Amino acid sequence: MAEHRELPGWPKKRLVKQTRSLLWTDGIRPKGEPWRLTWLWASSIASSYFHTHWPMPNEIASLYMFLLLRRMEEARTLRLPYRAEEKMPDAVRQFIANAPEVSSLDFESRRRKRTSRTQRQTTTILNEKGQDDGR
């Protein structure tokens, strides 16, 4: 299968196409330094596994969006218009209210808690004892 050799890690063309397609559906045309840095980041994630395993296209698109927002924040261009809050339509207000709040990326919550088999067995035994005592 062909690779994109101009991008870090030489991702498969299909993966790049799927990622671009996801971004294009929202009107975003990926290019420039953030696009290259996204693939550098995704490549380091892929190579962190024993067998190279690339993130899914939506995860790579999320990395790109994150880098774009960081660039806007650094350039101090990540601002809403002065009257944005007072002139917000009800549909927009409801959309924002229903969306989960994200103040920052929480990498710790995404990591799996690794426990040994002994720890899991001990926890199971303790839970069973607690249930027996309550009866």
C-alpha positions as CSV (number, residue, x, y, z in Angstrom):
1,M,0.0,0.0,0.0
2,A,1.3,3.5,-0.8
3,E,2.4,5.9,1.9
4,H,2.5,9.7,2.2
5,R,6.3,10.1,2.3
6,E,6.2,13.9,2.8
7,L,4.5,13.4,6.2
8,P,6.3,12.2,9.3
9,G,6.1,8.5,9.9
10,W,4.9,7.8,6.3
11,P,1.2,7.2,7.1
12,K,-0.8,5.2,4.6
13,K,-2.6,7.3,1.9
14,R,-5.9,5.9,3.0
15,L,-5.5,7.1,6.6
16,V,-4.5,10.6,5.4
17,K,-7.4,10.7,3.0
18,Q,-9.9,9.7,5.7
19,T,-8.5,12.3,8.1
20,R,-8.7,15.0,5.4
21,S,-12.2,13.9,4.6
22,L,-13.3,14.3,8.2
23,L,-11.9,17.8,8.4
24,W,-13.3,18.8,5.0
25,T,-16.8,17.9,6.2
26,D,-16.5,20.8,8.6
27,G,-15.0,23.1,6.0
28,I,-11.4,22.8,7.2
29,R,-8.6,22.4,4.7
30,P,-5.6,21.1,6.5
31,K,-2.2,22.5,5.5
32,G,1.0,24.1,6.8
33,E,2.9,23.6,10.0
34,P,0.0,22.4,12.2
35,W,-0.7,19.6,9.6
36,R,2.9,18.4,9.7
37,L,3.0,18.6,13.5
38,T,-0.2,16.6,13.7
39,W,1.3,13.8,11.8
40,L,4.5,14.0,13.8
41,W,2.4,13.7,17.0
42,A,0.4,10.8,15.5
43,S,3.5,9.1,14.3
44,S,5.0,9.2,17.8
45,I,1.8,7.7,19.2
46,A,1.8,5.0,16.5
47,S,5.4,4.0,17.2
48,S,4.8,3.8,20.9
49,Y,3.1,0.5,20.4
50,F,5.0,-2.8,20.0
51,H,3.5,-3.1,16.5
52,T,3.0,0.3,14.8
53,H,-0.7,1.2,15.3
54,W,-1.9,4.5,14.0
55,P,-4.6,6.5,15.8
56,M,-8.0,6.5,14.1
57,P,-8.7,9.3,11.6
58,N,-11.1,11.1,13.9
59,E,-8.4,11.1,16.6
60,I,-5.8,12.5,14.2
61,A,-8.3,15.2,13.1
62,S,-8.8,16.0,16.8
63,L,-5.1,16.5,17.2
64,Y,-5.1,18.9,14.3
65,M,-8.0,20.9,15.7
66,F,-6.3,21.1,19.1
67,L,-3.1,22.4,17.4
68,L,-5.1,25.0,15.5
69,L,-6.8,26.2,18.6
70,R,-3.5,26.4,20.5
71,R,-2.0,28.5,17.6
72,M,-5.0,30.9,17.7
73,E,-4.7,31.2,21.5
74,E,-1.0,32.0,21.2
75,A,-1.7,34.6,18.5
76,R,-4.4,36.0,20.8
77,T,-7.0,35.6,18.0
78,L,-9.2,33.1,19.9
79,R,-11.9,35.5,21.0
80,L,-15.6,35.9,20.5
81,P,-17.1,39.2,19.4
82,Y,-18.0,41.8,22.1
83,R,-21.7,41.2,22.0
84,A,-21.6,37.5,21.4
85,E,-23.1,36.5,24.7
86,E,-25.9,39.0,24.8
87,K,-27.0,38.4,21.1
88,M,-26.7,34.6,21.2
89,P,-29.8,32.9,19.7
90,D,-31.6,30.4,21.9
91,A,-30.7,27.5,19.6
92,V,-27.0,28.3,20.1
93,R,-27.4,28.8,23.8
94,Q,-29.1,25.4,24.1
95,F,-26.4,23.7,22.0
96,I,-23.7,25.1,24.3
97,A,-25.6,24.1,27.4
98,N,-26.0,20.5,26.2
99,A,-22.4,20.2,25.2
100,P,-20.0,18.8,27.8
101,E,-17.7,21.4,29.4
102,V,-14.0,21.1,28.5
103,S,-11.7,23.4,30.3
104,S,-8.5,21.6,29.3
105,L,-7.4,18.2,28.0
106,D,-7.3,15.6,30.8
107,F,-4.8,13.0,29.6
108,E,-5.0,11.1,32.9
109,S,-8.7,10.3,32.5
110,R,-8.0,8.8,29.1
111,R,-5.3,6.4,30.3
112,R,-6.4,2.9,31.4
113,K,-5.8,2.0,34.9
114,R,-3.4,-0.9,34.8
115,T,-3.8,-3.3,37.6
116,S,-2.3,-6.7,38.0
117,R,-4.3,-9.8,38.1
118,T,-3.6,-10.3,41.8
119,Q,-4.9,-6.8,42.6
120,R,-8.1,-7.6,40.6
121,Q,-8.6,-10.9,42.4
122,T,-8.0,-9.3,45.8
123,T,-10.5,-6.6,45.0
124,T,-13.1,-9.2,43.9
125,I,-12.6,-11.2,47.0
126,L,-13.0,-8.1,49.2
127,N,-16.1,-7.1,47.4
128,E,-17.6,-10.5,47.8
129,K,-16.8,-10.5,51.6
130,G,-18.4,-7.1,51.9
131,Q,-21.6,-8.4,50.3
132,D,-21.6,-11.5,52.5
133,D,-21.2,-9.4,55.7
134,G,-24.2,-7.2,54.7
135,R,-26.6,-10.1,54.4
